[in-house]
């Protein structure tokens, strides 16, 4: 029975570690959002804030935020011109619509990290974390989440989780 207690304690420690990682990411998102607000208010110059672009974009990618598009309209020799650029590529553009898109991405990222902290701490969400773990790992290495490999990994993960839970119930009964 002591080995089961050790396994349970290890699982709890892993979920608490996961919560700690997402708490750190939430703290970084808040700090970077405050930095961007100071940059937009001209309290910081580009040299002070510009070095954080890679970290900000990586934070948005971890939060699974899709890059919004910025629409540019203008005149061209043949008439009107319409271009779309990525908001993350134009992170330090001081246009109002770009600032709002980036701020909304920060708010969405902070909400994602808060939700992941909650999913790490509340035991009722743990089975969904275990079932989605292979899909999350495959997405992390760059495999599309709607691909067949991800679907197969989810099914295998669900079957393994079900089998392990049956073994745990059987071990508790005997």
C-alpha positions as a Markdown table, in Angstrom:
| # | Residue | x | y | z |
|---|---|---|---|---|
| 1 | Unk | 0.0 | 0.0 | 0.0 |
| 2 | Unk | 3.0 | 2.3 | 0.6 |
| 3 | Unk | 3.9 | 2.1 | -3.1 |
| 4 | Unk | 0.4 | 3.4 | -4.0 |
| 5 | Unk | 0.8 | 6.3 | -1.6 |
| 6 | Unk | 4.1 | 7.1 | -3.3 |
| 7 | Unk | 2.5 | 7.1 | -6.7 |
| 8 | Unk | -0.4 | 9.3 | -5.6 |
| 9 | Unk | 2.1 | 11.7 | -4.0 |
| 10 | Unk | 4.2 | 11.8 | -7.2 |
| 11 | Unk | 1.1 | 12.5 | -9.3 |
| 12 | Unk | 0.0 | 15.3 | -6.9 |
| 13 | Unk | 3.5 | 16.8 | -7.0 |
| 14 | Unk | 3.5 | 16.7 | -10.8 |
| 15 | Unk | 0.2 | 18.6 | -11.0 |
| 16 | Unk | 1.4 | 21.1 | -8.4 |
| 17 | Unk | 4.5 | 21.6 | -10.5 |
| 18 | Unk | 2.3 | 22.1 | -13.6 |
| 19 | Unk | 0.4 | 24.7 | -11.6 |
| 20 | Unk | 3.6 | 26.4 | -10.6 |
| 21 | Unk | 4.8 | 26.6 | -14.2 |
| 22 | Unk | 1.5 | 28.2 | -15.4 |
| 23 | Unk | 1.7 | 30.6 | -12.4 |
| 24 | Unk | 5.1 | 31.7 | -13.6 |
| 25 | Unk | 3.8 | 32.2 | -17.1 |
| 26 | Unk | 0.9 | 34.2 | -15.8 |
| 27 | Unk | 3.3 | 36.4 | -13.8 |
| 28 | Unk | 5.4 | 36.9 | -17.0 |
| 29 | Unk | 2.3 | 37.8 | -19.0 |
| 30 | Unk | 1.3 | 40.4 | -16.5 |
| 31 | Unk | 4.8 | 41.9 | -16.4 |
| 32 | Unk | 5.1 | 42.0 | -20.2 |
| 33 | Unk | 1.7 | 43.5 | -20.5 |
| 34 | Unk | 2.7 | 46.2 | -18.1 |
| 35 | Unk | 5.9 | 46.7 | -20.1 |
| 36 | Unk | 3.9 | 47.1 | -23.3 |
| 37 | Unk | 1.5 | 49.6 | -21.7 |
| 38 | Unk | 4.5 | 51.7 | -20.6 |
| 39 | Unk | 5.9 | 51.5 | -24.1 |
| 40 | Unk | 2.6 | 52.6 | -25.7 |
| 41 | Unk | 2.5 | 55.5 | -23.3 |
| 42 | Unk | 6.0 | 56.6 | -24.4 |
| 43 | Unk | 7.5 | 55.9 | -20.9 |
| 44 | Unk | 9.9 | 53.4 | -22.5 |
| 45 | Unk | 11.7 | 53.6 | -25.8 |
| 46 | Unk | 12.0 | 50.8 | -28.3 |
| 47 | Unk | 15.5 | 49.8 | -27.1 |
| 48 | Unk | 14.1 | 49.2 | -23.6 |
| 49 | Unk | 11.1 | 47.2 | -24.7 |
| 50 | Unk | 12.1 | 45.8 | -28.1 |
| 51 | Unk | 14.2 | 43.0 | -26.7 |
| 52 | Unk | 11.2 | 41.3 | -25.3 |
| 53 | Unk | 9.5 | 40.6 | -28.7 |
| 54 | Unk | 10.6 | 36.9 | -28.8 |
| 55 | Unk | 9.5 | 36.3 | -25.3 |
| 56 | Unk | 6.1 | 37.9 | -25.9 |
| 57 | Unk | 5.5 | 35.9 | -29.1 |
| 58 | Unk | 6.6 | 32.7 | -27.4 |
| 59 | Unk | 4.2 | 33.4 | -24.5 |
| 60 | Unk | 1.3 | 33.9 | -27.0 |
| 61 | Unk | 2.3 | 30.6 | -28.7 |
| 62 | Unk | 2.3 | 28.7 | -25.4 |
| 63 | Unk | -1.2 | 30.2 | -24.7 |
| 64 | Unk | -2.3 | 28.9 | -28.1 |
| 65 | Unk | -3.3 | 32.3 | -29.3 |
| 66 | Unk | -3.6 | 32.6 | -33.1 |
| 67 | Unk | -2.0 | 35.7 | -34.6 |
| 68 | Unk | -4.6 | 38.3 | -35.5 |
| 69 | Unk | -4.3 | 40.3 | -38.7 |
| 70 | Unk | -3.8 | 44.0 | -39.0 |
| 71 | Unk | -5.5 | 45.5 | -42.0 |
| 72 | Unk | -3.8 | 48.4 | -43.9 |
| 73 | Unk | -5.8 | 50.4 | -46.4 |
| 74 | Unk | -4.3 | 53.1 | -48.6 |
| 75 | Unk | -4.0 | 54.4 | -52.1 |
| 76 | Unk | -2.0 | 52.8 | -54.8 |
| 77 | Unk | -1.3 | 53.8 | -58.4 |
| 78 | Unk | -4.0 | 51.4 | -59.6 |
| 79 | Unk | -6.6 | 52.4 | -57.0 |
| 80 | Unk | -7.1 | 51.3 | -53.4 |
| 81 | Unk | -4.7 | 48.9 | -51.7 |
| 82 | Unk | -5.5 | 46.5 | -48.9 |
| 83 | Unk | -2.7 | 44.6 | -47.1 |
| 84 | Unk | -2.9 | 42.3 | -44.1 |
| 85 | Unk | 0.0 | 41.9 | -41.7 |
| 86 | Unk | 0.4 | 39.8 | -38.6 |
| 87 | Unk | 0.0 | 41.6 | -35.3 |
| 88 | Unk | 2.8 | 39.7 | -33.7 |
| 89 | Unk | 5.2 | 40.9 | -36.4 |
| 90 | Unk | 4.1 | 44.5 | -35.7 |
| 91 | Unk | 4.2 | 44.1 | -32.0 |
| 92 | Unk | 5.7 | 47.5 | -31.3 |
| 93 | Unk | 3.6 | 49.5 | -33.8 |
| 94 | Unk | 1.9 | 52.3 | -32.0 |
| 95 | Unk | -1.4 | 52.3 | -33.9 |
| 96 | Unk | -4.5 | 52.1 | -31.8 |
| 97 | Unk | -5.9 | 49.0 | -33.5 |
| 98 | Unk | -2.6 | 47.1 | -33.2 |
| 99 | Unk | -2.3 | 48.1 | -29.5 |
| 100 | Unk | -5.8 | 46.8 | -28.9 |
| 101 | Unk | -5.1 | 43.5 | -30.7 |
| 102 | Unk | -1.9 | 42.9 | -28.6 |
| 103 | Unk | -3.6 | 43.9 | -25.4 |
| 104 | Unk | -6.5 | 41.5 | -26.1 |
| 105 | Unk | -3.9 | 38.8 | -26.8 |
| 106 | Unk | -2.3 | 39.5 | -23.4 |
| 107 | Unk | -5.7 | 39.3 | -21.7 |
| 108 | Unk | -6.5 | 36.0 | -23.5 |
| 109 | Unk | -3.1 | 34.6 | -22.5 |
| 110 | Unk | -3.6 | 35.5 | -18.9 |
| 111 | Unk | -7.0 | 33.9 | -18.9 |
| 112 | Unk | -5.5 | 30.8 | -20.5 |
| 113 | Unk | -2.8 | 30.6 | -17.8 |
| 114 | Unk | -5.4 | 31.1 | -15.0 |
| 115 | Unk | -7.5 | 28.4 | -16.4 |
| 116 | Unk | -4.6 | 26.0 | -16.7 |
| 117 | Unk | -3.6 | 26.7 | -13.0 |
| 118 | Unk | -7.2 | 25.9 | -12.0 |
| 119 | Unk | -7.1 | 22.7 | -14.1 |
| 120 | Unk | -3.8 | 21.7 | -12.4 |
| 121 | Unk | -5.1 | 22.3 | -8.8 |
| 122 | Unk | -8.7 | 20.9 | -9.0 |
| 123 | Unk | -8.6 | 17.1 | -9.2 |
| 124 | Unk | -11.8 | 16.8 | -11.3 |
| 125 | Unk | -9.9 | 18.2 | -14.3 |
| 126 | Unk | -7.0 | 15.8 | -13.9 |
| 127 | Unk | -8.4 | 13.0 | -16.2 |
| 128 | Unk | -8.8 | 15.5 | -19.1 |
| 129 | Unk | -5.2 | 16.7 | -18.6 |
| 130 | Unk | -4.0 | 13.1 | -18.8 |
| 131 | Unk | -6.2 | 12.3 | -21.8 |
| 132 | Unk | -5.0 | 15.4 | -23.7 |
| 133 | Unk | -1.4 | 15.1 | -22.7 |
| 134 | Unk | -0.3 | 13.2 | -25.8 |
| 135 | Unk | -2.1 | 15.7 | -28.1 |
| 136 | Unk | -0.5 | 18.6 | -26.2 |
| 137 | Unk | 3.0 | 17.0 | -26.5 |
| 138 | Unk | 2.5 | 16.4 | -30.3 |
| 139 | Unk | 1.3 | 20.0 | -30.7 |
| 140 | Unk | 4.3 | 21.2 | -28.8 |
| 141 | Unk | 6.7 | 19.5 | -31.3 |
| 142 | Unk | 4.7 | 21.0 | -34.2 |
| 143 | Unk | 2.2 | 18.3 | -35.3 |
| 144 | Unk | -1.2 | 19.8 | -36.1 |
| 145 | Unk | -3.9 | 19.2 | -33.4 |
| 146 | Unk | -6.5 | 18.1 | -36.0 |
| 147 | Unk | -4.1 | 15.4 | -37.5 |
| 148 | Unk | -4.7 | 11.7 | -37.4 |
| 149 | Unk | -1.6 | 11.2 | -35.2 |
| 150 | Unk | -3.1 | 13.4 | -32.5 |
| 151 | Unk | -6.5 | 11.6 | -32.7 |
| 152 | Unk | -4.8 | 8.2 | -32.3 |
| 153 | Unk | -2.7 | 9.5 | -29.4 |
| 154 | Unk | -5.8 | 10.7 | -27.6 |
| 155 | Unk | -7.6 | 7.3 | -28.1 |
| 156 | Unk | -4.6 | 5.4 | -26.8 |
| 157 | Unk | -4.2 | 7.8 | -23.9 |
| 158 | Unk | -7.8 | 7.4 | -23.0 |
| 159 | Unk | -7.6 | 3.6 | -23.1 |
| 160 | Unk | -4.4 | 3.6 | -21.0 |
| 161 | Unk | -6.0 | 6.0 | -18.5 |
| 162 | Unk | -9.1 | 3.8 | -18.2 |
| 163 | Unk | -7.0 | 0.7 | -17.8 |
| 164 | Unk | -4.9 | 2.3 | -15.1 |
| 165 | Unk | -8.0 | 3.5 | -13.2 |
| 166 | Unk | -9.5 | 0.0 | -13.4 |
| 167 | Unk | -6.2 | -1.4 | -12.0 |
| 168 | Unk | -6.3 | 1.1 | -9.2 |
| 169 | Unk | -9.9 | 0.2 | -8.3 |
| 170 | Unk | -9.0 | -3.5 | -8.4 |
| 171 | Unk | -5.9 | -2.9 | -6.2 |
| 172 | Unk | -8.0 | -0.9 | -3.7 |
| 173 | Unk | -10.6 | -3.7 | -3.5 |
| 174 | Unk | -8.2 | -6.6 | -3.1 |
